[in-house]
Amino acid sequence: MNITQHPELLQRLAASYALGTLRGGARRRFETLAREHAAVRAAALVWQTHLSGLAELQPGMAPDPAVWLRIQNLVQADQAQHRMELARAQAVSESGWRRSLRWWRGAAAAGALATVAAVLVGWQAHGGLQAATSAQIAALQQQLQATPQIQYVAVLADDQAAASMLVTFDPKNQKLVLQRVGGFQEGDDKSLQLWALPPAGGPRSLGVLGQDKLLTLTAAEQEVKQVPTLAISLEPKGGVPSEGGPTGPVLFKGALIQRML
């Protein structure tokens, strides 16, 4: 089965691959498909980038004070039970069965009180944990809402099918993000320029790239939507006007894929 024709299955496999839960033969088959199909490589790279971004957003957190309180209460209850067992053995050996009976009655009452207290503290701790967990979930939801919603992705490759640029587009924030994944570096007197190649009409410039490994351009969704292919050309420093199209060689090209969310 060609998973590139089944976007939902492709996204599930790519997510499992990025998380590390895709193992054994299934992982090896996915890696083989990634070497053969740009769409599979793109899906894997997008999920790896997306998950690493979430990990960076999540701050380190100390355990809630209620956790330590519950642990302390459990330790103290265990110590109290041990002391009662020692006292019971001593009472039996010293005073016979009558004193032992009186001690057992007192111990039973004390044990019941200790159990009730432990249950109450446990419920309080549980309530504190629930409140803390709710706050953490709310904070995480806010972080996820601020996380870029990648809906378009492309892997731009050279004539030898070697990936050189990963392109993602977040229509919510109108951001094109380009990550250099190859070793190409233009000269100081040259610039790389990104082009949309629509089904009809000439190429449209989406922006001139700097020399950083990670680049961001601003674009509206209508500039990207229904564009089947992106390309990068080598141009004079500062790029060329969009109306004339590329003047230098087209170095990298790749299909723009809309992800199924």
Secondary structure, DSSP 8 states (H G I E B T S, - for coil): --GGG-HHHHHHHHHHHHHT---HHHHHHHHHHHHH-HHHHHHHHHHHHHHHHHHHHS------HHHHHHHHHHHHHHHHHHHHHHHHHHHHHHHHHHHHHHHHHHHHHHHHHHHHHHHHHHHHHHHHHHHHHHHHHHHHHHHHHHS----EEEEEE-TT--EEEEEEEETTTTEEEEEE-S-----TTEEEEEEEE-SSSS-EEEEEE-SSSEEEEE--HHHHTT--EEEEEEEETT---GGG---S-EEEEEEEEE---
